[in-house]
Amino acid sequence: MNNKIMVKEVSIEEVVRVNAFVKEFGEPYSKKYFESRCDDKKHLNIVAYLDDDPAGYIVAHDEYGGQFLLLLDGRGKSSIQKERCA
């Protein structure tokens, strides 16, 4: 592994896919949950990849008219190696 890091803007579907593998939140958030938080607001969805595996995500949206609220998660490479996102 060369520890290649890539960060890119993604669809809400990709955020939901990555979130499904995050164990610390209990049940994964649904697409509907993310859409309801970003409905009619400026928003940005980002996923970071380490060696082409999702390492975490950030969903940021304009909650207070110019003040962005972040809903984020990150996890270590060891977790990704044990349980790859399919």
Gaussian input, Z-matrix of N, CA and C with variables (Angstrom, degrees):
# hf/3-21g

backbone

0 1
 N
 C     1     B1
 C     2     B2     1     A1
 N     3     B3     2     A2     1     D1
 C     4     B4     3     A3     2     D2
 C     5     B5     4     A4     3     D3
 N     6     B6     5     A5     4     D4
 C     7     B7     6     A6     5     D5
 C     8     B8     7     A7     6     D6
 N     9     B9     8     A8     7     D7
 C    10    B10     9     A9     8     D8
 C    11    B11    10    A10     9     D9
 N    12    B12    11    A11    10    D10
 C    13    B13    12    A12    11    D11
 C    14    B14    13    A13    12    D12
 N    15    B15    14    A14    13    D13
 C    16    B16    15    A15    14    D14
 C    17    B17    16    A16    15    D15
 N    18    B18    17    A17    16    D16
 C    19    B19    18    A18    17    D17
 C    20    B20    19    A19    18    D18
 N    21    B21    20    A20    19    D19
 C    22    B22    21    A21    20    D20
 C    23    B23    22    A22    21    D21
 N    24    B24    23    A23    22    D22
 C    25    B25    24    A24    23    D23
 C    26    B26    25    A25    24    D24
 N    27    B27    26    A26    25    D25
 C    28    B28    27    A27    26    D26
 C    29    B29    28    A28    27    D27
 N    30    B30    29    A29    28    D28
 C    31    B31    30    A30    29    D29
 C    32    B32    31    A31    30    D30
 N    33    B33    32    A32    31    D31
 C    34    B34    33    A33    32    D32
 C    35    B35    34    A34    33    D33
 N    36    B36    35    A35    34    D34
 C    37    B37    36    A36    35    D35
 C    38    B38    37    A37    36    D36
 N    39    B39    38    A38    37    D37
 C    40    B40    39    A39    38    D38
 C    41    B41    40    A40    39    D39
 N    42    B42    41    A41    40    D40
 C    43    B43    42    A42    41    D41
 C    44    B44    43    A43    42    D42
 N    45    B45    44    A44    43    D43
 C    46    B46    45    A45    44    D44
 C    47    B47    46    A46    45    D45
 N    48    B48    47    A47    46    D46
 C    49    B49    48    A48    47    D47
 C    50    B50    49    A49    48    D48
 N    51    B51    50    A50    49    D49
 C    52    B52    51    A51    50    D50
 C    53    B53    52    A52    51    D51
 N    54    B54    53    A53    52    D52
 C    55    B55    54    A54    53    D53
 C    56    B56    55    A55    54    D54
 N    57    B57    56    A56    55    D55
 C    58    B58    57    A57    56    D56
 C    59    B59    58    A58    57    D57
 N    60    B60    59    A59    58    D58
 C    61    B61    60    A60    59    D59
 C    62    B62    61    A61    60    D60
 N    63    B63    62    A62    61    D61
 C    64    B64    63    A63    62    D62
 C    65    B65    64    A64    63    D63
 N    66    B66    65    A65    64    D64
 C    67    B67    66    A66    65    D65
 C    68    B68    67    A67    66    D66
 N    69    B69    68    A68    67    D67
 C    70    B70    69    A69    68    D68
 C    71    B71    70    A70    69    D69
 N    72    B72    71    A71    70    D70
 C    73    B73    72    A72    71    D71
 C    74    B74    73    A73    72    D72
 N    75    B75    74    A74    73    D73
 C    76    B76    75    A75    74    D74
 C    77    B77    76    A76    75    D75
 N    78    B78    77    A77    76    D76
 C    79    B79    78    A78    77    D77
 C    80    B80    79    A79    78    D78
 N    81    B81    80    A80    79    D79
 C    82    B82    81    A81    80    D80
 C    83    B83    82    A82    81    D81
 N    84    B84    83    A83    82    D82
 C    85    B85    84    A84    83    D83
 C    86    B86    85    A85    84    D84
 N    87    B87    86    A86    85    D85
 C    88    B88    87    A87    86    D86
 C    89    B89    88    A88    87    D87
 N    90    B90    89    A89    88    D88
 C    91    B91    90    A90    89    D89
 C    92    B92    91    A91    90    D90
 N    93    B93    92    A92    91    D91
 C    94    B94    93    A93    92    D92
 C    95    B95    94    A94    93    D93
 N    96    B96    95    A95    94    D94
 C    97    B97    96    A96    95    D95
 C    98    B98    97    A97    96    D96
 N    99    B99    98    A98    97    D97
 C   100   B100    99    A99    98    D98
 C   101   B101   100   A100    99    D99
 N   102   B102   101   A101   100   D100
 C   103   B103   102   A102   101   D101
 C   104   B104   103   A103   102   D102
 N   105   B105   104   A104   103   D103
 C   106   B106   105   A105   104   D104
 C   107   B107   106   A106   105   D105
 N   108   B108   107   A107   106   D106
 C   109   B109   108   A108   107   D107
 C   110   B110   109   A109   108   D108
 N   111   B111   110   A110   109   D109
 C   112   B112   111   A111   110   D110
 C   113   B113   112   A112   111   D111
 N   114   B114   113   A113   112   D112
 C   115   B115   114   A114   113   D113
 C   116   B116   115   A115   114   D114
 N   117   B117   116   A116   115   D115
 C   118   B118   117   A117   116   D116
 C   119   B119   118   A118   117   D117
 N   120   B120   119   A119   118   D118
 C   121   B121   120   A120   119   D119
 C   122   B122   121   A121   120   D120
 N   123   B123   122   A122   121   D121
 C   124   B124   123   A123   122   D122
 C   125   B125   124   A124   123   D123
 N   126   B126   125   A125   124   D124
 C   127   B127   126   A126   125   D125
 C   128   B128   127   A127   126   D126
 N   129   B129   128   A128   127   D127
 C   130   B130   129   A129   128   D128
 C   131   B131   130   A130   129   D129
 N   132   B132   131   A131   130   D130
 C   133   B133   132   A132   131   D131
 C   134   B134   133   A133   132   D132
 N   135   B135   134   A134   133   D133
 C   136   B136   135   A135   134   D134
 C   137   B137   136   A136   135   D135
 N   138   B138   137   A137   136   D136
 C   139   B139   138   A138   137   D137
 C   140   B140   139   A139   138   D138
 N   141   B141   140   A140   139   D139
 C   142   B142   141   A141   140   D140
 C   143   B143   142   A142   141   D141
 N   144   B144   143   A143   142   D142
 C   145   B145   144   A144   143   D143
 C   146   B146   145   A145   144   D144
 N   147   B147   146   A146   145   D145
 C   148   B148   147   A147   146   D146
 C   149   B149   148   A148   147   D147
 N   150   B150   149   A149   148   D148
 C   151   B151   150   A150   149   D149
 C   152   B152   151   A151   150   D150
 N   153   B153   152   A152   151   D151
 C   154   B154   153   A153   152   D152
 C   155   B155   154   A154   153   D153
 N   156   B156   155   A155   154   D154
 C   157   B157   156   A156   155   D155
 C   158   B158   157   A157   156   D156
 N   159   B159   158   A158   157   D157
 C   160   B160   159   A159   158   D158
 C   161   B161   160   A160   159   D159
 N   162   B162   161   A161   160   D160
 C   163   B163   162   A162   161   D161
 C   164   B164   163   A163   162   D162
 N   165   B165   164   A164   163   D163
 C   166   B166   165   A165   164   D164
 C   167   B167   166   A166   165   D165
 N   168   B168   167   A167   166   D166
 C   169   B169   168   A168   167   D167
 C   170   B170   169   A169   168   D168
 N   171   B171   170   A170   169   D169
 C   172   B172   171   A171   170   D170
 C   173   B173   172   A172   171   D171
 N   174   B174   173   A173   172   D172
 C   175   B175   174   A174   173   D173
 C   176   B176   175   A175   174   D174
 N   177   B177   176   A176   175   D175
 C   178   B178   177   A177   176   D176
 C   179   B179   178   A178   177   D177
 N   180   B180   179   A179   178   D178
 C   181   B181   180   A180   179   D179
 C   182   B182   181   A181   180   D180
 N   183   B183   182   A182   181   D181
 C   184   B184   183   A183   182   D182
 C   185   B185   184   A184   183   D183
 N   186   B186   185   A185   184   D184
 C   187   B187   186   A186   185   D185
 C   188   B188   187   A187   186   D186
 N   189   B189   188   A188   187   D187
 C   190   B190   189   A189   188   D188
 C   191   B191   190   A190   189   D189
 N   192   B192   191   A191   190   D190
 C   193   B193   192   A192   191   D191
 C   194   B194   193   A193   192   D192
 N   195   B195   194   A194   193   D193
 C   196   B196   195   A195   194   D194
 C   197   B197   196   A196   195   D195
 N   198   B198   197   A197   196   D196
 C   199   B199   198   A198   197   D197
 C   200   B200   199   A199   198   D198
 N   201   B201   200   A200   199   D199
 C   202   B202   201   A201   200   D200
 C   203   B203   202   A202   201   D201
 N   204   B204   203   A203   202   D202
 C   205   B205   204   A204   203   D203
 C   206   B206   205   A205   204   D204
 N   207   B207   206   A206   205   D205
 C   208   B208   207   A207   206   D206
 C   209   B209   208   A208   207   D207
 N   210   B210   209   A209   208   D208
 C   211   B211   210   A210   209   D209
 C   212   B212   211   A211   210   D210
 N   213   B213   212   A212   211   D211
 C   214   B214   213   A213   212   D212
 C   215   B215   214   A214   213   D213
 N   216   B216   215   A215   214   D214
 C   217   B217   216   A216   215   D215
 C   218   B218   217   A217   216   D216
 N   219   B219   218   A218   217   D217
 C   220   B220   219   A219   218   D218
 C   221   B221   220   A220   219   D219
 N   222   B222   221   A221   220   D220
 C   223   B223   222   A222   221   D221
 C   224   B224   223   A223   222   D222
 N   225   B225   224   A224   223   D223
 C   226   B226   225   A225   224   D224
 C   227   B227   226   A226   225   D225
 N   228   B228   227   A227   226   D226
 C   229   B229   228   A228   227   D227
 C   230   B230   229   A229   228   D228
 N   231   B231   230   A230   229   D229
 C   232   B232   231   A231   230   D230
 C   233   B233   232   A232   231   D231
 N   234   B234   233   A233   232   D232
 C   235   B235   234   A234   233   D233
 C   236   B236   235   A235   234   D234
 N   237   B237   236   A236   235   D235
 C   238   B238   237   A237   236   D236
 C   239   B239   238   A238   237   D237
 N   240   B240   239   A239   238   D238
 C   241   B241   240   A240   239   D239
 C   242   B242   241   A241   240   D240
 N   243   B243   242   A242   241   D241
 C   244   B244   243   A243   242   D242
 C   245   B245   244   A244   243   D243
 N   246   B246   245   A245   244   D244
 C   247   B247   246   A246   245   D245
 C   248   B248   247   A247   246   D246
 N   249   B249   248   A248   247   D247
 C   250   B250   249   A249   248   D248
 C   251   B251   250   A250   249   D249
 N   252   B252   251   A251   250   D250
 C   253   B253   252   A252   251   D251
 C   254   B254   253   A253   252   D252
 N   255   B255   254   A254   253   D253
 C   256   B256   255   A255   254   D254
 C   257   B257   256   A256   255   D255

   B1=1.4533
   B2=1.5250
   B3=1.3216
   B4=1.4571
   B5=1.5175
   B6=1.3256
   B7=1.4701
   B8=1.5176
   B9=1.3135
   B10=1.4628
   B11=1.5225
   B12=1.3272
   B13=1.4565
   B14=1.5247
   B15=1.3341
   B16=1.4544
   B17=1.5309
   B18=1.3193
   B19=1.4592
   B20=1.5212
   B21=1.3462
   B22=1.4595
   B23=1.5149
   B24=1.3200
   B25=1.4542
   B26=1.5251
   B27=1.3395
   B28=1.4580
   B29=1.5284
   B30=1.3083
   B31=1.4691
   B32=1.5239
   B33=1.3060
   B34=1.4589
   B35=1.5257
   B36=1.3293
   B37=1.4670
   B38=1.5260
   B39=1.3234
   B40=1.4753
   B41=1.5260
   B42=1.3205
   B43=1.4632
   B44=1.5261
   B45=1.3241
   B46=1.4634
   B47=1.5285
   B48=1.3247
   B49=1.4739
   B50=1.5269
   B51=1.3252
   B52=1.4608
   B53=1.5308
   B54=1.3230
   B55=1.4609
   B56=1.5250
   B57=1.3189
   B58=1.4632
   B59=1.5249
   B60=1.3301
   B61=1.4541
   B62=1.5256
   B63=1.3243
   B64=1.4550
   B65=1.5193
   B66=1.3213
   B67=1.4664
   B68=1.5291
   B69=1.3274
   B70=1.4587
   B71=1.5193
   B72=1.3355
   B73=1.4584
   B74=1.5194
   B75=1.3229
   B76=1.4617
   B77=1.5147
   B78=1.3136
   B79=1.4607
   B80=1.5300
   B81=1.3339
   B82=1.4686
   B83=1.5266
   B84=1.3229
   B85=1.4593
   B86=1.5234
   B87=1.3064
   B88=1.4650
   B89=1.5265
   B90=1.3194
   B91=1.4634
   B92=1.5256
   B93=1.3234
   B94=1.4646
   B95=1.5284
   B96=1.3377
   B97=1.4630
   B98=1.5316
   B99=1.3343
   B100=1.4624
   B101=1.5240
   B102=1.3283
   B103=1.4619
   B104=1.5202
   B105=1.3237
   B106=1.4702
   B107=1.5283
   B108=1.3290
   B109=1.4634
   B110=1.5258
   B111=1.3375
   B112=1.4631
   B113=1.5215
   B114=1.3133
   B115=1.4598
   B116=1.5268
   B117=1.3166
   B118=1.4646
   B119=1.5259
   B120=1.3348
   B121=1.4673
   B122=1.5183
   B123=1.3095
   B124=1.4555
   B125=1.5194
   B126=1.3464
   B127=1.4579
   B128=1.5272
   B129=1.3145
   B130=1.4564
   B131=1.5188
   B132=1.3339
   B133=1.4681
   B134=1.5238
   B135=1.3275
   B136=1.4575
   B137=1.5209
   B138=1.3313
   B139=1.4633
   B140=1.5165
   B141=1.3351
   B142=1.4594
   B143=1.5234
   B144=1.3231
   B145=1.4600
   B146=1.5222
   B147=1.3083
   B148=1.4579
   B149=1.5185
   B150=1.3319
   B151=1.4667
   B152=1.5254
   B153=1.3108
   B154=1.4689
   B155=1.5288
   B156=1.3270
   B157=1.4618
   B158=1.5230
   B159=1.3403
   B160=1.4675
   B161=1.5244
   B162=1.3234
   B163=1.4639
   B164=1.5225
   B165=1.3265
   B166=1.4511
   B167=1.5127
   B168=1.3173
   B169=1.4628
   B170=1.5156
   B171=1.3172
   B172=1.4604
   B173=1.5270
   B174=1.3073
   B175=1.4627
   B176=1.5234
   B177=1.3152
   B178=1.4644
   B179=1.5197
   B180=1.3259
   B181=1.4593
   B182=1.5169
   B183=1.3277
   B184=1.4560
   B185=1.5233
   B186=1.3133
   B187=1.4635
   B188=1.5209
   B189=1.3236
   B190=1.4626
   B191=1.5227
   B192=1.3163
   B193=1.4544
   B194=1.5170
   B195=1.3196
   B196=1.4576
   B197=1.5197
   B198=1.3057
   B199=1.4636
   B200=1.5271
   B201=1.3239
   B202=1.4538
   B203=1.5208
   B204=1.3248
   B205=1.4515
   B206=1.5231
   B207=1.3213
   B208=1.4560
   B209=1.5199
   B210=1.3059
   B211=1.4507
   B212=1.5150
   B213=1.3373
   B214=1.4501
   B215=1.4977
   B216=1.3217
   B217=1.4453
   B218=1.5179
   B219=1.2861
   B220=1.4529
   B221=1.5071
   B222=1.3042
   B223=1.4575
   B224=1.5064
   B225=1.3166
   B226=1.4562
   B227=1.5064
   B228=1.3051
   B229=1.4524
   B230=1.5277
   B231=1.3206
   B232=1.4675
   B233=1.5227
   B234=1.3241
   B235=1.4626
   B236=1.5132
   B237=1.3120
   B238=1.4661
   B239=1.5212
   B240=1.3178
   B241=1.4556
   B242=1.5249
   B243=1.3211
   B244=1.4597
   B245=1.5256
   B246=1.3281
   B247=1.4547
   B248=1.5165
   B249=1.3028
   B250=1.4534
   B251=1.5266
   B252=1.3315
   B253=1.4623
   B254=1.5215
   B255=1.2962
   B256=1.4710
   B257=1.5085
   A1=109.29
   A2=115.16
   A3=119.19
   A4=113.23
   A5=117.89
   A6=122.97
   A7=112.52
   A8=116.66
   A9=122.88
   A10=108.94
   A11=117.09
   A12=122.73
   A13=108.92
   A14=115.91
   A15=120.96
   A16=107.45
   A17=116.38
   A18=122.43
   A19=106.67
   A20=116.28
   A21=117.62
   A22=111.46
   A23=114.01
   A24=121.11
   A25=107.51
   A26=115.72
   A27=120.51
   A28=110.74
   A29=114.69
   A30=121.30
   A31=109.57
   A32=115.73
   A33=120.51
   A34=109.99
   A35=117.12
   A36=120.80
   A37=111.59
   A38=117.09
   A39=120.64
   A40=110.31
   A41=117.92
   A42=121.05
   A43=109.73
   A44=117.28
   A45=121.25
   A46=110.27
   A47=116.95
   A48=121.32
   A49=110.98
   A50=117.24
   A51=121.30
   A52=109.99
   A53=116.94
   A54=121.40
   A55=112.31
   A56=118.17
   A57=121.44
   A58=112.13
   A59=117.65
   A60=122.01
   A61=112.88
   A62=117.72
   A63=121.67
   A64=108.02
   A65=116.51
   A66=120.95
   A67=113.08
   A68=118.59
   A69=120.09
   A70=113.91
   A71=118.69
   A72=121.35
   A73=112.88
   A74=118.69
   A75=120.67
   A76=108.98
   A77=116.88
   A78=120.50
   A79=109.87
   A80=117.84
   A81=119.88
   A82=111.54
   A83=115.43
   A84=120.32
   A85=108.99
   A86=116.55
   A87=121.79
   A88=110.40
   A89=114.88
   A90=120.76
   A91=109.42
   A92=116.48
   A93=120.92
   A94=111.15
   A95=117.90
   A96=121.81
   A97=110.25
   A98=116.68
   A99=119.82
   A100=111.37
   A101=116.55
   A102=119.58
   A103=111.15
   A104=117.60
   A105=119.67
   A106=111.42
   A107=117.48
   A108=121.05
   A109=111.85
   A110=116.44
   A111=120.85
   A112=113.00
   A113=117.91
   A114=122.44
   A115=111.62
   A116=116.16
   A117=123.37
   A118=113.78
   A119=117.74
   A120=122.08
   A121=108.82
   A122=115.88
   A123=119.54
   A124=106.76
   A125=116.59
   A126=118.87
   A127=111.20
   A128=114.10
   A129=121.78
   A130=108.16
   A131=116.43
   A132=122.91
   A133=107.81
   A134=116.44
   A135=121.24
   A136=109.11
   A137=116.36
   A138=121.75
   A139=107.57
   A140=115.65
   A141=122.19
   A142=107.85
   A143=115.38
   A144=121.66
   A145=108.80
   A146=116.47
   A147=122.83
   A148=106.39
   A149=115.64
   A150=120.56
   A151=111.32
   A152=116.95
   A153=125.05
   A154=114.71
   A155=118.58
   A156=122.45
   A157=109.08
   A158=118.21
   A159=119.72
   A160=111.30
   A161=116.26
   A162=121.49
   A163=111.75
   A164=118.31
   A165=122.02
   A166=110.18
   A167=115.04
   A168=119.31
   A169=110.62
   A170=114.27
   A171=122.30
   A172=107.15
   A173=115.41
   A174=121.68
   A175=105.54
   A176=115.95
   A177=121.12
   A178=107.94
   A179=115.23
   A180=119.01
   A181=109.93
   A182=114.54
   A183=122.05
   A184=108.76
   A185=116.20
   A186=122.00
   A187=112.37
   A188=117.04
   A189=120.36
   A190=112.74
   A191=118.36
   A192=120.81
   A193=113.30
   A194=116.29
   A195=121.43
   A196=113.81
   A197=117.85
   A198=122.26
   A199=108.36
   A200=115.00
   A201=119.36
   A202=111.54
   A203=115.37
   A204=123.62
   A205=107.59
   A206=117.27
   A207=121.81
   A208=110.68
   A209=115.49
   A210=122.99
   A211=103.71
   A212=118.30
   A213=118.69
   A214=113.21
   A215=115.25
   A216=122.57
   A217=109.16
   A218=116.08
   A219=121.54
   A220=108.22
   A221=116.25
   A222=119.32
   A223=109.53
   A224=115.94
   A225=121.57
   A226=113.57
   A227=115.62
   A228=122.36
   A229=111.27
   A230=118.69
   A231=120.89
   A232=110.92
   A233=118.02
   A234=121.03
   A235=110.77
   A236=116.18
   A237=120.50
   A238=109.88
   A239=117.65
   A240=120.23
   A241=111.08
   A242=117.31
   A243=120.86
   A244=111.46
   A245=117.49
   A246=120.29
   A247=109.18
   A248=116.25
   A249=120.85
   A250=110.94
   A251=115.95
   A252=120.68
   A253=107.84
   A254=117.33
   A255=120.76
   A256=110.41
   D1=138.31
   D2=-177.90
   D3=-103.66
   D4=5.01
   D5=179.80
   D6=54.26
   D7=45.82
   D8=175.99
   D9=-73.52
   D10=127.84
   D11=179.97
   D12=-108.47
   D13=132.69
   D14=176.69
   D15=-137.01
   D16=136.01
   D17=177.15
   D18=-124.88
   D19=130.23
   D20=-179.55
   D21=-147.58
   D22=154.17
   D23=174.45
   D24=-74.18
   D25=136.64
   D26=-174.62
   D27=-134.98
   D28=170.92
   D29=176.10
   D30=-77.31
   D31=165.02
   D32=176.49
   D33=-64.31
   D34=-30.02
   D35=177.70
   D36=-62.17
   D37=-39.05
   D38=178.14
   D39=-68.48
   D40=-38.54
   D41=176.57
   D42=-61.67
   D43=-44.18
   D44=179.64
   D45=-62.64
   D46=-40.79
   D47=179.14
   D48=-61.80
   D49=-45.77
   D50=179.29
   D51=-67.21
   D52=-43.14
   D53=-179.03
   D54=-60.00
   D55=-29.47
   D56=-179.36
   D57=-61.12
   D58=-20.45
   D59=-178.51
   D60=-100.02
   D61=5.43
   D62=-179.60
   D63=-91.14
   D64=112.46
   D65=-173.17
   D66=-84.16
   D67=-24.19
   D68=-173.79
   D69=-68.83
   D70=-17.13
   D71=-179.94
   D72=-90.81
   D73=-0.88
   D74=-174.20
   D75=76.86
   D76=-122.18
   D77=177.87
   D78=-69.15
   D79=136.16
   D80=179.44
   D81=-64.73
   D82=149.66
   D83=173.99
   D84=-71.40
   D85=144.46
   D86=-179.79
   D87=-86.68
   D88=166.33
   D89=174.00
   D90=-59.59
   D91=-40.90
   D92=179.62
   D93=-59.70
   D94=-38.91
   D95=178.60
   D96=-60.81
   D97=-50.44
   D98=-179.66
   D99=-63.12
   D100=-42.04
   D101=179.35
   D102=-63.18
   D103=-38.19
   D104=-179.83
   D105=-66.97
   D106=-32.37
   D107=178.92
   D108=-73.84
   D109=-26.69
   D110=-176.31
   D111=-107.00
   D112=-0.04
   D113=-175.61
   D114=-54.12
   D115=121.43
   D116=177.11
   D117=57.95
   D118=27.08
   D119=178.19
   D120=-123.93
   D121=152.11
   D122=169.85
   D123=-63.38
   D124=135.26
   D125=-179.74
   D126=-152.88
   D127=163.91
   D128=-179.52
   D129=-143.80
   D130=129.39
   D131=178.06
   D132=-113.45
   D133=125.73
   D134=-178.24
   D135=-131.45
   D136=137.71
   D137=171.23
   D138=-122.47
   D139=136.55
   D140=173.99
   D141=-100.99
   D142=138.13
   D143=179.91
   D144=-120.34
   D145=139.92
   D146=174.65
   D147=-120.98
   D148=117.58
   D149=-174.65
   D150=53.23
   D151=44.19
   D152=177.62
   D153=69.19
   D154=5.00
   D155=175.89
   D156=-104.09
   D157=137.76
   D158=178.10
   D159=-59.39
   D160=130.59
   D161=179.92
   D162=-108.85
   D163=-17.16
   D164=179.42
   D165=167.03
   D166=173.70
   D167=179.99
   D168=-142.78
   D169=161.85
   D170=172.68
   D171=-135.36
   D172=131.75
   D173=169.32
   D174=-118.33
   D175=118.27
   D176=179.43
   D177=-118.22
   D178=136.90
   D179=177.88
   D180=-144.11
   D181=152.47
   D182=-178.52
   D183=-77.55
   D184=99.37
   D185=-175.00
   D186=-89.44
   D187=-32.54
   D188=-170.46
   D189=-128.06
   D190=36.37
   D191=178.46
   D192=64.05
   D193=63.24
   D194=179.36
   D195=109.53
   D196=-9.62
   D197=175.57
   D198=-109.85
   D199=114.16
   D200=-175.50
   D201=-86.12
   D202=138.79
   D203=177.17
   D204=-104.70
   D205=132.11
   D206=-179.76
   D207=-104.59
   D208=135.16
   D209=170.34
   D210=-118.06
   D211=110.26
   D212=-169.71
   D213=-138.86
   D214=162.86
   D215=174.98
   D216=-152.44
   D217=148.86
   D218=172.40
   D219=-141.66
   D220=152.28
   D221=176.29
   D222=-145.25
   D223=154.76
   D224=-174.94
   D225=-73.37
   D226=158.12
   D227=-180.00
   D228=-58.79
   D229=-34.64
   D230=-178.87
   D231=-60.88
   D232=-37.51
   D233=177.91
   D234=-65.40
   D235=-38.47
   D236=-179.07
   D237=-67.78
   D238=-40.07
   D239=-179.34
   D240=-64.20
   D241=-33.35
   D242=-179.46
   D243=-76.53
   D244=-30.46
   D245=-173.62
   D246=-142.89
   D247=90.29
   D248=-177.94
   D249=-74.93
   D250=142.49
   D251=172.79
   D252=-72.13
   D253=131.17
   D254=-178.40
   D255=-95.99

